[in-house]
Amino acid sequence: MLESLSTRLQDVFKTLRGESRLTEEAVDAALREIRLALLEADVNFRVVKAFIDRVRAKAVGEDVLRSLSPDQQVVRIVRDELLALFGDVTGGLTENARAPRVVLMLGLQGSGKTTTTAKLARWLTQQGKHPMLVSTDVRRPAAIEQLSVLAKQVGVRVHDPEGEMDPVKRAAGALAATKQLGFDTLIVDTAGRLHIDDELMAELDAIAKAVDPTDRLYVADAMTGQDAIRSAGEFNARTGVTGVVLTKLDGDQRGGAALSVVGVVGVPIAFVGVGERPQDFEPFHADRLVSRMLGMGDVLTLIERAEAALDDDTREKLEKKTRLDDFTLEDFADQLKTLKKMGPLEQVLGMIPGMGALKQAANAGAQVDDKQLGRVQAIIGSMTPAERNDHQLLNGSRRKRIARGSGTTVEDVNRLLKQFVEMRKMLKTMSGAGGGRKGQQRMMQMMRGR
């Protein structure tokens, strides 16, 4: 997510750390690089100018220039101003909506509305809700069928009255069915166009009058950059938008447009799509995105994904093993399988504080990717049960045998064992920090204090 921008910003901060004393000239040079990085990431130029002016006004103050850690002060200022770009809002749907909640999905053709509709439905079921879907896109070939297929994949119900091809009647009938059958949410997938026109707006207005939506989410393809943001602004002006959903934010070409949404459109980012899988969809958290951009990691999202990938029995077993210092290579192999469920390895690495260097190594050709997980599993699979349960048995001759059996080198085996020992230490630290949310908060405090 915003990989190039993140790398550029972190390089700027490295340069500042190399300064023995921070001067206005050094700050100006750094801000020039930040300005170029933001513009190349397709952040709106007016947003960039206002952002740079605010950062400079704070960064050249005497308190910063004379502080013992001026580079850290500049990082803090940049972080605070990046957060300010998103406003003081929390992602997700509007709070305290009436029942049933009605979500109207808006957007241009090809932005990913139908796929996002299914992803949102899956997310709602994870929150204990019971959504129903309906498609009012009667013009695009197979649009209604596409929603039915996606809904079946995520296990939610679709309202699809046979022979009814009037968009307004389909939406109104779905709302009646939602109330009658006891569903608590209706998500209406509307039609899109290649451009905004009066016919489209008239249809959307008619549907809105029929269902009286509590949420109007504009779905925008982040890869189209400022074009998506301008279209969102036009939709907001003509029909009203409560939040923006940015799809394909895992791409890195023009994702900086996300920083422009609040400033240009005037509404918050509600959700982001970060991959192709149904589960690659999450409420937007500005603080987590900014932390990842600045190389500070995103432990809370990492914990949430881990909790979703682990069932209660497995989580309890793992917690018990870490408390007893009984975490083995067999458990390590099981956790690698869990890691695969959490998303692409590069994405997961970006959530771990201090792993920015490893990600950059991967981008430079070090092949830190999902294939490495298979290599590690091959090494562990070449061990005997006794060796997997007691890594201290692995002397030099055993390591040579394991390397031959797994098609790797002794260096690969040694590297794995070192990573395993470090993971044992980390798990023991997390266990000592306490369980549950309090433990997670303590762990966050520990990491921020580094």
PEHU-V399620 format. One record per pair of residues at least 12 apart in sequence whose ideal C-beta (glycine too) atoms are under 7 Angstrom apart, sorted by the first residue. I is the first residue (numbers start at 1). GAP is how many residues later the second one is. D is the distance in whole Angstrom. If there is no record, write none. Layout:
i = {I | I}
gap = {GAP | GAP}
d = {D | D}
This chain:
i = {1 | 1 | 1 | 1 | 1 | 1 | 2 | 2 | 2 | 2 | 2 | 3 | 4 | 4 | 5 | 5 | 5 | 5 | 6 | 6 | 6 | 7 | 8 | 8 | 9 | 9 | 9 | 9 | 10 | 10 | 10 | 12 | 12 | 12 | 13 | 13 | 15 | 16 | 16 | 16 | 17 | 22 | 22 | 22 | 24 | 27 | 27 | 27 | 31 | 31 | 31 | 34 | 35 | 35 | 38 | 41 | 41 | 41 | 42 | 42 | 42 | 42 | 42 | 43 | 43 | 43 | 43 | 44 | 44 | 44 | 44 | 44 | 47 | 47 | 47 | 47 | 51 | 51 | 54 | 55 | 55 | 55 | 58 | 59 | 59 | 75 | 79 | 79 | 82 | 83 | 83 | 83 | 85 | 85 | 85 | 86 | 86 | 86 | 87 | 87 | 89 | 91 | 91 | 91 | 91 | 91 | 91 | 92 | 92 | 93 | 93 | 94 | 94 | 94 | 97 | 98 | 99 | 100 | 100 | 100 | 100 | 100 | 100 | 101 | 101 | 101 | 101 | 102 | 102 | 102 | 102 | 102 | 102 | 102 | 103 | 103 | 103 | 103 | 103 | 103 | 103 | 104 | 104 | 104 | 104 | 104 | 104 | 105 | 105 | 105 | 105 | 105 | 105 | 105 | 106 | 106 | 106 | 106 | 106 | 106 | 106 | 106 | 107 | 107 | 107 | 107 | 108 | 108 | 108 | 108 | 109 | 109 | 109 | 111 | 111 | 111 | 111 | 111 | 112 | 112 | 112 | 112 | 113 | 113 | 113 | 114 | 114 | 114 | 114 | 114 | 115 | 116 | 116 | 116 | 116 | 117 | 117 | 117 | 117 | 118 | 118 | 118 | 118 | 119 | 119 | 119 | 120 | 120 | 120 | 121 | 121 | 121 | 121 | 121 | 122 | 122 | 123 | 124 | 125 | 125 | 129 | 129 | 130 | 130 | 130 | 131 | 131 | 131 | 131 | 132 | 132 | 132 | 132 | 132 | 132 | 132 | 133 | 133 | 133 | 133 | 133 | 133 | 134 | 134 | 134 | 134 | 134 | 134 | 134 | 134 | 135 | 135 | 136 | 136 | 136 | 136 | 136 | 136 | 136 | 136 | 137 | 137 | 137 | 138 | 138 | 139 | 140 | 144 | 147 | 148 | 153 | 154 | 159 | 159 | 159 | 161 | 167 | 167 | 167 | 168 | 168 | 168 | 171 | 171 | 171 | 171 | 172 | 172 | 174 | 174 | 175 | 186 | 188 | 188 | 190 | 190 | 191 | 196 | 196 | 201 | 201 | 204 | 205 | 215 | 215 | 216 | 216 | 216 | 217 | 217 | 217 | 217 | 218 | 218 | 218 | 218 | 218 | 219 | 219 | 220 | 220 | 220 | 220 | 221 | 221 | 222 | 222 | 222 | 222 | 222 | 222 | 222 | 222 | 222 | 223 | 223 | 223 | 223 | 225 | 225 | 226 | 226 | 228 | 229 | 229 | 229 | 229 | 229 | 232 | 232 | 233 | 233 | 236 | 236 | 236 | 241 | 242 | 243 | 243 | 243 | 243 | 244 | 244 | 244 | 244 | 244 | 245 | 245 | 246 | 246 | 246 | 246 | 247 | 248 | 249 | 249 | 249 | 250 | 250 | 250 | 269 | 270 | 271 | 271 | 272 | 274 | 275 | 280 | 288 | 288 | 292 | 292 | 295 | 296 | 297 | 297 | 297 | 297 | 297 | 298 | 299 | 299 | 299 | 299 | 299 | 301 | 302 | 302 | 302 | 303 | 305 | 305 | 306 | 309 | 309 | 309 | 310 | 319 | 319 | 322 | 322 | 322 | 323 | 325 | 327 | 327 | 328 | 328 | 329 | 329 | 329 | 329 | 329 | 330 | 330 | 332 | 332 | 332 | 333 | 333 | 336 | 336 | 336 | 339 | 340 | 344 | 345 | 345 | 345 | 346 | 346 | 346 | 353 | 375 | 375 | 376 | 378 | 378 | 378 | 379 | 379 | 379 | 379 | 379 | 379 | 382 | 382 | 382 | 383 | 391 | 391 | 394 | 399 | 399 | 430 | 433}
gap = {248 | 249 | 254 | 273 | 291 | 349 | 39 | 250 | 253 | 254 | 291 | 249 | 37 | 248 | 32 | 36 | 251 | 288 | 286 | 287 | 289 | 353 | 25 | 29 | 25 | 28 | 284 | 285 | 284 | 285 | 346 | 18 | 21 | 22 | 58 | 62 | 15 | 14 | 55 | 58 | 54 | 43 | 48 | 49 | 36 | 29 | 32 | 33 | 21 | 24 | 25 | 18 | 13 | 17 | 218 | 213 | 214 | 215 | 183 | 184 | 212 | 214 | 215 | 213 | 214 | 216 | 217 | 182 | 185 | 216 | 219 | 220 | 38 | 212 | 213 | 216 | 30 | 34 | 27 | 22 | 23 | 26 | 19 | 15 | 18 | 219 | 211 | 215 | 208 | 203 | 204 | 207 | 174 | 177 | 178 | 176 | 183 | 200 | 175 | 181 | 179 | 178 | 179 | 180 | 192 | 193 | 194 | 178 | 191 | 122 | 177 | 120 | 121 | 148 | 117 | 116 | 85 | 78 | 79 | 83 | 84 | 85 | 86 | 83 | 84 | 113 | 114 | 73 | 84 | 86 | 109 | 110 | 111 | 112 | 17 | 82 | 84 | 85 | 110 | 112 | 114 | 84 | 86 | 104 | 109 | 111 | 112 | 12 | 82 | 83 | 84 | 85 | 112 | 114 | 84 | 98 | 110 | 111 | 112 | 113 | 129 | 135 | 85 | 111 | 112 | 113 | 84 | 85 | 86 | 123 | 83 | 84 | 85 | 81 | 108 | 109 | 110 | 136 | 107 | 109 | 135 | 161 | 76 | 79 | 106 | 29 | 32 | 33 | 36 | 75 | 35 | 103 | 129 | 131 | 157 | 16 | 30 | 70 | 72 | 32 | 33 | 36 | 160 | 154 | 159 | 162 | 67 | 151 | 161 | 12 | 30 | 33 | 35 | 66 | 32 | 156 | 158 | 61 | 30 | 31 | 55 | 56 | 53 | 54 | 55 | 25 | 52 | 54 | 56 | 25 | 27 | 42 | 45 | 46 | 51 | 54 | 14 | 18 | 23 | 25 | 54 | 56 | 24 | 25 | 36 | 37 | 40 | 52 | 54 | 55 | 12 | 54 | 31 | 34 | 35 | 52 | 53 | 54 | 55 | 71 | 52 | 53 | 54 | 27 | 29 | 52 | 51 | 16 | 42 | 12 | 125 | 124 | 14 | 15 | 18 | 12 | 24 | 36 | 40 | 38 | 39 | 42 | 17 | 36 | 39 | 40 | 38 | 39 | 12 | 14 | 36 | 25 | 19 | 23 | 14 | 17 | 12 | 35 | 38 | 37 | 38 | 35 | 34 | 27 | 28 | 24 | 25 | 26 | 25 | 26 | 28 | 53 | 14 | 17 | 23 | 26 | 27 | 26 | 28 | 12 | 24 | 25 | 26 | 26 | 27 | 24 | 25 | 26 | 27 | 29 | 32 | 33 | 35 | 36 | 25 | 28 | 30 | 31 | 29 | 32 | 31 | 34 | 29 | 28 | 31 | 32 | 35 | 36 | 12 | 33 | 31 | 32 | 29 | 30 | 31 | 26 | 25 | 24 | 25 | 26 | 27 | 17 | 21 | 23 | 25 | 26 | 25 | 26 | 12 | 23 | 26 | 27 | 26 | 25 | 23 | 24 | 25 | 24 | 25 | 97 | 15 | 14 | 12 | 13 | 12 | 73 | 68 | 63 | 12 | 13 | 58 | 59 | 61 | 57 | 54 | 55 | 56 | 57 | 58 | 53 | 52 | 54 | 144 | 145 | 148 | 50 | 46 | 49 | 50 | 137 | 37 | 38 | 36 | 29 | 32 | 33 | 28 | 112 | 116 | 105 | 106 | 109 | 108 | 103 | 97 | 100 | 60 | 61 | 51 | 54 | 59 | 62 | 91 | 58 | 59 | 48 | 88 | 91 | 44 | 47 | 37 | 40 | 41 | 34 | 33 | 26 | 24 | 25 | 28 | 13 | 16 | 23 | 94 | 33 | 37 | 40 | 28 | 29 | 30 | 23 | 27 | 29 | 33 | 34 | 37 | 20 | 23 | 24 | 19 | 26 | 29 | 23 | 14 | 15 | 13 | 13}
d = {6 | 6 | 7 | 6 | 6 | 7 | 7 | 7 | 5 | 6 | 6 | 4 | 7 | 6 | 6 | 4 | 6 | 6 | 7 | 5 | 7 | 6 | 7 | 4 | 7 | 6 | 6 | 6 | 7 | 5 | 6 | 5 | 5 | 6 | 6 | 6 | 7 | 6 | 4 | 6 | 5 | 5 | 4 | 7 | 5 | 7 | 5 | 6 | 5 | 6 | 6 | 7 | 6 | 5 | 6 | 7 | 7 | 3 | 4 | 6 | 4 | 5 | 5 | 4 | 7 | 5 | 5 | 6 | 7 | 4 | 7 | 5 | 7 | 6 | 5 | 5 | 6 | 7 | 5 | 6 | 6 | 5 | 5 | 5 | 5 | 7 | 6 | 6 | 5 | 6 | 6 | 6 | 5 | 6 | 6 | 6 | 7 | 4 | 5 | 6 | 4 | 6 | 6 | 6 | 4 | 3 | 6 | 6 | 4 | 5 | 7 | 6 | 5 | 6 | 4 | 6 | 6 | 5 | 6 | 6 | 5 | 6 | 6 | 7 | 5 | 5 | 7 | 7 | 5 | 7 | 5 | 7 | 4 | 5 | 7 | 7 | 5 | 7 | 7 | 4 | 6 | 5 | 6 | 6 | 4 | 7 | 5 | 5 | 7 | 6 | 5 | 6 | 6 | 6 | 6 | 7 | 6 | 7 | 5 | 7 | 6 | 7 | 6 | 6 | 4 | 7 | 5 | 6 | 7 | 6 | 4 | 6 | 6 | 7 | 5 | 6 | 5 | 7 | 6 | 6 | 4 | 7 | 6 | 6 | 5 | 6 | 5 | 5 | 7 | 5 | 7 | 5 | 6 | 6 | 6 | 6 | 7 | 5 | 4 | 4 | 6 | 5 | 7 | 7 | 6 | 4 | 6 | 7 | 7 | 6 | 7 | 6 | 4 | 6 | 4 | 5 | 6 | 6 | 7 | 6 | 6 | 5 | 5 | 5 | 7 | 6 | 7 | 4 | 6 | 5 | 6 | 6 | 7 | 5 | 4 | 5 | 6 | 5 | 6 | 5 | 5 | 7 | 7 | 4 | 6 | 6 | 4 | 7 | 6 | 7 | 4 | 5 | 4 | 5 | 5 | 6 | 7 | 5 | 6 | 6 | 6 | 7 | 4 | 5 | 6 | 6 | 7 | 6 | 6 | 6 | 6 | 5 | 7 | 4 | 5 | 6 | 7 | 6 | 6 | 5 | 6 | 5 | 5 | 5 | 5 | 5 | 4 | 7 | 6 | 7 | 5 | 7 | 7 | 6 | 6 | 6 | 7 | 7 | 5 | 5 | 6 | 5 | 7 | 5 | 7 | 6 | 5 | 5 | 7 | 5 | 5 | 6 | 5 | 5 | 5 | 5 | 7 | 5 | 6 | 5 | 6 | 7 | 6 | 5 | 6 | 4 | 6 | 5 | 5 | 7 | 7 | 5 | 6 | 6 | 5 | 5 | 6 | 6 | 3 | 5 | 6 | 7 | 6 | 5 | 5 | 6 | 5 | 6 | 6 | 5 | 6 | 5 | 6 | 6 | 6 | 5 | 7 | 6 | 6 | 7 | 3 | 5 | 6 | 6 | 5 | 6 | 6 | 5 | 6 | 6 | 5 | 7 | 4 | 6 | 5 | 6 | 6 | 5 | 5 | 7 | 4 | 6 | 6 | 6 | 5 | 7 | 6 | 7 | 6 | 5 | 5 | 7 | 4 | 6 | 6 | 5 | 3 | 7 | 7 | 4 | 7 | 7 | 7 | 6 | 6 | 6 | 7 | 4 | 7 | 5 | 4 | 7 | 6 | 5 | 4 | 5 | 6 | 7 | 7 | 4 | 6 | 4 | 5 | 6 | 5 | 6 | 6 | 5 | 5 | 7 | 4 | 6 | 6 | 4 | 6 | 7 | 5 | 7 | 6 | 5 | 5 | 6 | 6 | 7 | 6 | 7 | 6 | 5 | 7 | 6 | 6 | 7 | 5 | 6 | 7 | 6 | 4 | 7 | 7 | 6 | 5 | 6 | 7 | 6 | 5 | 5 | 4 | 4 | 6 | 6 | 6 | 6 | 5 | 7 | 6 | 7}
